[in-house]
Amino acid sequence: MVERISSFPCPIEVFSVPVPPAPIVPASAPLMDGFGRRVDYARFSVTDRCDFRCVYCMSERMTFLPRARILTLEELAALGRAFVELGVRKIRITGGEPLVRCNVLWLFQELGRLRERGLAELVLTTNGSQLERLAADLKAAGVARLNISLDSLKPERFRRITRTGELDGVLRGIRAAQAAGFQRLKLNAVILKHRNHDEVVDLVRFAIDQGLDISFIEEMPLGEIGDHDRAEMYYSSDAIRADLAKVFSLTRTTESTGGPSRYYRIPGIDSRIGFISPHSHNFCGDCNRVRVSAEGRLLLCLGQEHSVDLRHVLRAHPGDRERLKQAIIAAMAIKPLGHDFRLGGQPVILRHMNHTGG
């Protein structure tokens, strides 16, 4: 049986009593890791909850984190300020599904104000289910771009992949985002063999018709999902490009949105076609990203467990942004060169994607 989340209570958020701070070394920018890579992009997961149960992201029955372990919106806003002061230029809000978090618009408004302090882009990854009601407010809050998950254009197949999702609701959300004035909307499609690999051409045609970009993503082996064998369902970016090349003429471009997508163009078409290829074309060499999980772990790599507990810093020393920045700077020393994803056997990383964010 699939649990459907229909409402999310909004209790008052509090955190622990402060403790005396210890002396720290003043922070400096920009953030650099031990391999000389500049880190200027941070992704914040604001919740592990979601109104979908996508087969590549979660098991059918999930145990979600208790509220006390989730960062408060105020703590997330403090993190945003600290990262921007350390030279981060782009913040992406992820989940779970971030828009099911109560009062999350307040956080977008707070982070949107950081544009005055050097933040170049505030962006959001969403499943699209809540955009019909929230798109205009997100645009007003300062969100620059949206990535919207869309793995199938067939309603029944869409529901099988998401377990609970309704395609029409997501399509209405896309239209609402367009009406709100969002530019360069991008679709994200995780492609699985025998599930939706036969739709890649249709998904590109849809993106072109709607004036959208699209990125195809190889499934990432995070957490026990219980739905399928990842090695058997793996469909590579090269296979997708070969399928598309039968219909479209693809030309590689040097364009980048600051993330791992490698983009192609079709002559005469404005839409960009991207590929995120953690298995077939490892993109770790020029990684500029870190992630903060919903419970405040600063993850230095999506595919490794190297992390620092920023929730402890925030709650042991509330209001001490210099100490928080020092913890972030120190964490750069343990950022690994790259991930170690494996298709076969048990997953190396036991945390599910909804805990981590995309």
C-alpha angles and dihedrals in degrees: 000000000000118000112224117205107216101165139019120208117229109212122172110279117227136166136202131293113272124255125208113279123239123226114276138185114256113261123244135193150267107047112236128179127215092269095057095257117143113229109213102146127073128183119203122199106207097186141006091216125099138174089224129060101207111194094231094048108041143016114248092253112044132183108214127208118266114252093248090064094051119090113252119239088250091055091049090051090051089051090052092053092048094050093047091050086054092056102267107153101182131045122186121195114214139159149146081295105330095201093065089064110107115250091359091146087072089060092050089051092051093047091044089062089061088078084083088059099049107284106142099188138018109191138173137213112205141161087233096237094119100036096094089069101028109036096094092047092049091052091049090050091059104263106154104190141011132213110201123195113231117161100166141017092207111093098215093044091046089054093048091052095045094033091212108025128117115215094207091058092054092047090051088050091054090051090048091052090051091049090050089059102253112162126210096014108190130207120214117206123184105206121213125183112250091008106069109335090111091063101062094102092047091049091053091048089051091050091050093047091050096042093245136138119233135201124196114212131203110227113263117222100234120145134343107294102171094205104096146350105267094208092054093046095045113125114181129222088242090057091049092050090050090053092048093046089064088066108020136042105235123200121189115236134193092229118130137182092199095266135089099279117120108207136218131185134212110221111259094010124107096205117099122218114211135190126205105195114177092162108033101033109021111213099192098107095080098029111158098171143098129178134215113208122221090262094050104263111149100222112201093194133019091223100043134061096229103131147146125219104239092168089067091051092048095049099038092049108024114188094014099120094167091059090047091052091048090055090051092049092049090051091063088074091068097045102123126226091247150325129284104218117174126189098200129065127004118346115264090216114054097189114097123238092250090064093051107037123228 
